[in-house]
Amino acid sequence: MPLSCKVSSQELIYSIALTKLKGLSLLNARTLYDTLGSAEEVFAHRKDIFAVIPDASKRLVEALGNVDDALRVAEQEMEFVEKKHLKVLTIGSDDYPHRLRECEDAPLVLYYCGSADLNRQRVVCVVGTRKCSEYGRELCRNFIADLKRHCPDTLIVSGLAYGMDICAHRQSLEQGVDTVAVLAHGLDNIYPYTHRQTAADMVHNGGGLITEYTTQTRPERMNFVRRNRIVAGLSDACIVVESSAKGGSLITAELSQNYNRDVFAFPGRVYDECSAGCNNLIRRQQATLITCADDFIEAIGWQSRIDKKNTPKAIQQDIFPELTDEERLLVNVLQEVDDKHVNQLSVDTNIPYSRVSMILFDLEMKGIIMALGGARYRLLRREV
């Protein structure tokens, strides 16, 4: 399905149903979707699946053989979505988070309550221990305040859990920074209950709530582990403020690394239990040490509006290299913005992700663009 297409109600229902087929794994569902191009096509070919996937397994055939229950659940879910004025984001739609789409285990469907642009230029996840100290809360408060001053358009993502998650959301609200929470259950409930007001404030102040889970899904332990991949996949970078030697924030940091995202961590005293995880990440060179937002902005290559005024122009080359059509297309897109993520470049140019990466490398070697942190690229030569 072309990314610019509007998704029909029927496609939404079939997409939800595809996630509810018994015995169908996320990987197999994604393979089906990618092969046939849409959920509607998957259901249209469910009785002759061997015609399009000759090596389809017996389990896959069985899963596609009984779709009635899944369709019934999908229709009920759509009734709830329409009643509550929610959004259903399918992986083939243009409003689906493009950073997350490139992750092989991205959900086929997301349910969204809010108004924040999930594809905005800068997105950061802030995570940490559920038992954060005053030191951690102060780090979080100062980091978000400084980030607001230098990069006010940044979107903060976290998980609405106790500790650092809720601290990040509340500090974002206090500083006027949009913030989105990834939930481990459906949008018919908020867990923990004590964070309901914060969740409502986020929705009403330019942020939102997002989940891969349908209504009546209980907040079970494994759901929290699974939702961490969405927290990581939505973001350009992961900031670990405080973490013990083990914990969910370290899982998010590892997932971020696997998705080629930059990971940053605040150091702590060597004998503080809630800093052990951060210190270990830094010691093992799995995270870049930062002490403030300025460190982060410099390391990832972002620039504030003030910084750009003082940025020296790139050294011009006398001879401009000849560009291919694809190189010219990427350059034209980069001329319109300060920098862009490789995933968004793929979407904007309709060039496959793997091909875009190769072209960007060639342009970098020619001295036309520069690579920033977080898989973002900037044009060096505006006169192109």
C-alpha positions as CSV (number, residue, x, y, z in Angstrom):
1,M,0.0,0.0,0.0
2,P,1.5,3.4,-1.0
3,L,2.3,5.4,2.1
4,S,0.3,8.4,0.9
5,C,-2.9,6.5,0.6
6,K,-5.8,7.2,3.0
7,V,-6.7,4.0,4.9
8,S,-10.3,2.9,4.4
9,S,-12.5,1.7,7.3
10,Q,-12.4,-1.8,5.8
11,E,-8.6,-1.8,5.8
12,L,-8.5,-0.6,9.4
13,I,-10.8,-3.5,10.5
14,Y,-8.8,-6.1,8.5
15,S,-5.5,-4.7,10.0
16,I,-6.9,-5.1,13.5
17,A,-8.2,-8.5,12.7
18,L,-4.8,-9.6,11.4
19,T,-3.3,-8.9,14.8
20,K,-6.0,-11.0,16.4
21,L,-5.7,-14.2,14.4
22,K,-4.9,-17.1,16.7
23,G,-1.6,-18.8,16.1
24,L,-0.3,-16.0,13.9
25,S,2.9,-14.4,15.1
26,L,3.8,-10.8,14.6
27,L,6.6,-11.8,12.3
28,N,4.3,-13.9,10.1
29,A,1.7,-11.2,10.1
30,R,4.2,-8.6,9.0
31,T,5.5,-11.0,6.3
32,L,2.0,-11.4,5.0
33,Y,1.3,-7.7,5.1
34,D,4.5,-6.8,3.3
35,T,4.1,-9.5,0.7
36,L,0.5,-8.7,-0.2
37,G,0.7,-4.9,0.4
38,S,-2.4,-4.5,2.7
39,A,-4.5,-6.3,5.2
40,E,-7.4,-6.4,2.8
41,E,-5.3,-8.3,0.3
42,V,-4.3,-10.8,3.0
43,F,-7.9,-11.6,3.8
44,A,-8.8,-11.7,0.1
45,H,-6.2,-14.4,-0.4
46,R,-6.6,-16.3,2.8
47,K,-8.2,-19.3,1.1
48,D,-5.5,-19.5,-1.7
49,I,-2.5,-18.4,0.3
50,F,-0.2,-20.9,-1.4
51,A,-0.7,-19.0,-4.6
52,V,1.2,-16.0,-3.2
53,I,3.3,-17.7,-0.5
54,P,4.1,-21.2,-1.8
55,D,6.0,-22.2,1.3
56,A,3.3,-21.1,3.7
57,S,3.3,-23.2,6.9
58,K,0.5,-25.4,8.1
59,R,0.1,-23.1,11.1
60,L,-0.3,-20.1,8.9
61,V,-2.9,-21.8,6.8
62,E,-4.8,-22.8,10.0
63,A,-4.6,-19.2,11.3
64,L,-6.1,-17.8,8.1
65,G,-8.8,-20.6,8.0
66,N,-10.7,-19.2,10.9
67,V,-11.1,-15.4,10.8
68,D,-14.6,-14.9,12.2
69,D,-13.6,-14.3,15.8
70,A,-10.8,-11.9,14.8
71,L,-13.1,-9.9,12.6
72,R,-15.7,-9.7,15.3
73,V,-13.1,-8.4,17.8
74,A,-11.9,-5.9,15.2
75,E,-15.4,-4.5,14.5
76,Q,-16.0,-4.1,18.3
77,E,-12.6,-2.3,18.6
78,M,-13.5,0.1,15.8
79,E,-16.8,0.9,17.5
80,F,-14.8,1.9,20.6
81,V,-12.3,3.9,18.5
82,E,-15.1,5.9,16.8
83,K,-17.0,6.5,20.0
84,K,-13.9,7.9,21.8
85,H,-12.6,9.7,18.7
86,L,-9.3,7.8,18.7
87,K,-6.9,7.1,15.8
88,V,-5.9,3.8,14.4
89,L,-2.5,3.9,12.8
90,T,-1.7,1.0,10.4
91,I,1.9,0.3,9.4
92,G,1.1,1.2,5.8
93,S,-0.4,4.6,6.5
94,D,1.5,7.9,6.2
95,D,0.7,8.9,9.8
96,Y,2.3,5.8,11.2
97,P,5.6,6.7,13.0
98,H,8.2,6.3,10.3
99,R,11.1,5.7,12.8
100,L,9.1,2.8,14.3
101,R,8.1,1.4,10.9
102,E,11.7,0.5,10.0
103,C,11.9,-1.8,13.1
104,E,11.3,-5.4,12.0
105,D,9.1,-6.0,15.1
106,A,7.0,-2.9,14.7
107,P,3.3,-3.4,15.5
108,L,1.0,-3.7,12.6
109,V,-1.5,-1.4,14.3
110,L,-1.2,1.4,16.9
111,Y,-4.1,3.0,18.8
112,Y,-3.6,6.7,19.5
113,C,-5.2,9.3,21.6
114,G,-3.7,12.7,21.2
115,S,-2.5,15.4,18.8
116,A,1.3,15.2,18.9
117,D,3.0,14.6,15.5
118,L,4.8,11.3,16.0
119,N,6.9,12.1,12.9
120,R,8.2,15.4,14.0
121,Q,11.8,16.3,13.5
122,R,13.2,15.5,17.0
123,V,11.9,12.7,19.3
124,V,13.7,11.5,22.4
125,C,12.7,8.9,25.0
126,V,13.5,9.5,28.6
127,V,13.6,6.4,30.8
128,G,14.9,5.3,34.2
129,T,14.2,3.5,37.4
130,R,10.8,3.3,39.1
131,K,12.5,4.3,42.4
132,C,14.2,7.4,41.3
133,S,16.1,9.6,43.8
134,E,15.9,13.4,44.2
135,Y,19.2,13.5,42.2
136,G,17.5,11.7,39.3
137,R,14.4,14.0,39.5
138,E,16.7,17.0,39.4
139,L,18.6,15.7,36.4
140,C,15.4,15.0,34.6
141,R,13.9,18.5,35.5
142,N,17.1,20.3,34.3
143,F,17.5,18.2,31.2
144,I,14.0,18.9,29.9
145,A,14.1,22.6,30.8
146,D,17.3,23.1,28.9
147,L,16.1,21.0,26.0
148,K,13.0,23.2,25.8
149,R,15.2,26.2,25.7
150,H,17.5,25.0,22.9
151,C,15.2,22.6,20.9
152,P,11.6,23.5,21.8
153,D,10.1,21.3,19.2
154,T,11.4,18.1,20.7
155,L,8.8,15.4,21.6
156,I,9.5,13.5,24.8
157,V,8.4,9.8,24.9
158,S,8.2,7.6,28.0
159,G,6.0,4.9,29.6
160,L,3.8,6.5,32.2
161,A,5.2,4.2,34.9
162,Y,6.2,5.1,38.4
163,G,9.5,6.8,38.9
164,M,11.4,8.4,36.0
165,D,8.7,7.8,33.4
166,I,6.1,9.9,35.2
167,C,8.8,12.4,36.2
168,A,9.7,12.9,32.5
169,H,6.0,13.4,31.5
170,R,5.2,15.8,34.3
171,Q,8.4,17.9,33.8
172,S,7.5,18.0,30.1
173,L,4.1,19.3,30.9
174,E,5.5,21.9,33.3
175,Q,8.0,23.1,30.7
176,G,5.5,23.2,27.9
177,V,7.1,20.3,26.0
178,D,4.9,17.8,24.1
179,T,5.1,14.4,25.6
180,V,3.7,11.0,24.6
181,A,3.2,7.8,26.8
182,V,3.4,4.3,25.4
183,L,1.0,2.1,27.3
184,A,1.1,-1.6,28.1
185,H,-2.7,-2.0,27.9
186,G,-5.6,-0.7,25.9
187,L,-6.9,2.9,25.8
188,D,-10.0,2.0,27.8
189,N,-7.9,2.2,31.0
190,I,-4.9,3.9,32.6
191,Y,-2.4,2.1,34.7
192,P,-1.3,3.0,37.2
193,Y,-4.6,4.7,38.2
194,T,-2.8,7.5,40.1
195,H,-1.4,8.7,36.8
196,R,-4.8,9.2,35.2
197,Q,-4.7,13.0,35.6
198,T,-1.3,13.3,34.1
199,A,-2.4,11.2,31.2
200,A,-5.4,13.5,30.6
201,D,-3.2,16.6,30.8
202,M,-0.8,15.1,28.2
203,V,-3.7,14.5,25.8
204,H,-5.1,18.0,26.3
205,N,-1.8,19.8,26.0
206,G,-0.4,18.7,22.7
207,G,0.8,15.2,23.7
208,G,-0.9,11.8,23.7
209,L,-1.2,8.2,24.6
210,I,-0.3,5.3,22.3
211,T,-0.5,1.5,22.5
212,E,-0.5,-1.6,20.3
213,Y,-3.1,-3.2,22.6
214,T,-6.8,-3.4,22.2
215,T,-9.4,-2.6,24.9
216,Q,-9.8,-5.0,27.8
217,T,-6.1,-5.9,27.7
218,R,-4.7,-6.3,31.2
219,P,-1.4,-4.6,32.1
220,E,0.5,-7.8,32.5
221,R,4.3,-7.9,33.0
222,M,5.3,-9.0,29.5
223,N,3.2,-6.2,28.0
224,F,5.5,-3.7,29.7
225,V,8.6,-5.5,28.3
226,R,7.0,-5.5,24.8
227,R,6.0,-1.9,24.9
228,N,9.7,-0.9,25.5
229,R,10.4,-1.6,21.9
230,I,7.8,1.0,20.9
231,V,9.4,3.6,23.2
232,A,12.7,2.9,21.6
233,G,11.5,2.7,18.1
234,L,9.6,6.0,18.2
235,S,12.7,7.9,19.2
236,D,15.9,9.3,17.7
237,A,17.8,8.7,21.0
238,C,17.3,7.1,24.4
239,I,18.2,9.0,27.6
240,V,18.7,6.8,30.7
241,V,18.6,9.1,33.7
242,E,18.8,6.6,36.6
243,S,18.8,2.8,36.5
244,S,19.7,0.0,38.9
245,A,21.8,-2.9,37.6
246,K,18.7,-4.5,36.1
247,G,15.5,-3.0,34.9
248,G,13.1,-2.0,32.1
249,S,15.1,1.1,31.2
250,L,18.2,-1.1,30.4
251,I,15.9,-3.2,28.1
252,T,14.9,0.0,26.4
253,A,18.5,1.1,26.0
254,E,19.5,-2.3,24.5
255,L,16.5,-2.1,22.1
256,S,17.6,1.4,21.1
257,Q,21.1,0.1,20.3
258,N,19.6,-2.7,18.2
259,Y,17.6,-0.1,16.3
260,N,20.7,1.9,15.7
261,R,19.5,4.7,18.0
262,D,22.0,6.7,20.1
263,V,21.9,5.9,23.8
264,F,22.9,8.4,26.5
265,A,23.2,8.0,30.2
266,F,23.8,10.3,33.2
267,P,26.5,9.1,35.6
268,G,26.0,8.7,39.3
269,R,28.0,8.0,42.4
270,V,29.6,4.5,42.3
271,Y,27.9,3.3,45.5
272,D,24.4,4.5,44.5
273,E,22.2,1.5,43.6
274,C,19.9,3.5,41.3
275,S,22.9,4.7,39.3
276,A,24.5,1.3,38.8
277,G,22.8,0.6,35.5
278,C,23.8,4.0,34.0
279,N,27.4,3.6,35.2
280,N,27.6,0.2,33.7
281,L,26.3,1.4,30.3
282,I,28.9,4.1,30.2
283,R,31.7,1.8,31.4
284,R,30.9,-0.8,28.7
285,Q,30.7,2.0,26.1
286,Q,27.0,1.1,25.5
287,A,26.0,4.7,26.2
288,T,27.5,8.2,25.8
289,L,28.0,10.0,29.1
290,I,26.1,13.3,29.4
291,T,25.8,15.7,32.3
292,C,23.2,18.1,30.8
293,A,21.1,18.8,27.7
294,D,24.0,20.8,26.1
295,D,26.1,17.6,26.1
296,F,23.3,15.7,24.5
297,I,22.6,18.3,21.8
298,E,26.3,18.5,20.9
299,A,26.7,14.7,20.8
300,I,23.7,14.0,18.6
301,G,24.3,17.0,16.3
302,W,21.2,19.0,17.0
303,Q,21.5,22.8,16.9
304,S,19.4,25.4,18.6
305,R,18.1,28.5,16.8
306,I,20.8,30.5,18.6
307,D,23.5,28.1,17.7
308,K,22.7,28.2,13.9
309,K,23.4,32.0,13.8
310,N,26.9,31.4,14.9
311,T,27.6,28.3,12.8
312,P,30.3,28.8,10.2
313,K,29.4,28.0,6.7
314,A,30.8,24.7,5.3
315,I,33.9,25.0,3.3
316,Q,32.9,25.3,-0.4
317,Q,34.4,23.1,-3.0
318,D,35.4,24.6,-6.3
319,I,34.2,21.7,-8.4
320,F,30.7,20.4,-7.7
321,P,30.5,16.7,-8.4
322,E,27.9,15.4,-10.9
323,L,24.9,14.0,-9.1
324,T,22.7,11.0,-10.2
325,D,18.9,11.5,-10.3
326,E,18.5,9.8,-6.9
327,E,21.3,11.8,-5.3
328,R,19.7,15.0,-6.6
329,L,16.3,13.9,-5.2
330,L,17.8,13.5,-1.7
331,V,19.7,16.7,-1.9
332,N,16.5,18.6,-2.9
333,V,14.7,17.2,0.1
334,L,17.5,18.2,2.5
335,Q,17.6,21.7,1.1
336,E,14.2,22.4,2.7
337,V,15.2,21.5,6.3
338,D,18.0,21.7,8.8
339,D,18.3,17.9,9.0
340,K,16.3,14.8,8.5
341,H,16.2,11.2,9.7
342,V,17.1,8.5,7.2
343,N,13.6,6.9,7.6
344,Q,11.9,10.2,6.7
345,L,14.1,10.6,3.7
346,S,13.0,7.2,2.5
347,V,9.4,8.2,2.9
348,D,9.8,11.6,1.2
349,T,11.7,10.3,-1.8
350,N,10.0,6.9,-2.1
351,I,13.4,5.3,-2.3
352,P,13.8,2.0,-0.3
353,Y,15.5,2.4,3.0
354,S,18.5,0.3,2.1
355,R,19.1,2.2,-1.1
356,V,18.8,5.6,0.7
357,S,21.5,4.5,3.1
358,M,23.9,3.7,0.2
359,I,23.1,7.0,-1.5
360,L,23.6,9.0,1.7
361,F,27.0,7.3,2.1
362,D,28.1,8.4,-1.4
363,L,26.9,12.0,-0.8
364,E,28.8,12.1,2.4
365,M,32.0,10.9,0.7
366,K,31.5,13.7,-1.9
367,G,31.4,16.2,0.9
368,I,27.8,17.3,0.1
369,I,26.1,16.1,3.3
370,M,27.2,15.3,6.9
371,A,26.0,12.5,9.2
372,L,24.6,13.6,12.5
373,G,23.8,11.4,15.5
374,G,20.5,9.5,15.6
375,A,20.7,8.6,11.9
376,R,20.0,12.1,10.8
377,Y,21.7,14.0,7.9
378,R,22.3,17.6,7.1
379,L,23.2,19.3,3.8
380,L,26.6,21.0,3.9
381,R,26.2,23.0,0.7
382,R,23.0,24.9,0.3
383,E,23.9,26.2,-3.2
384,V,23.3,22.8,-4.7
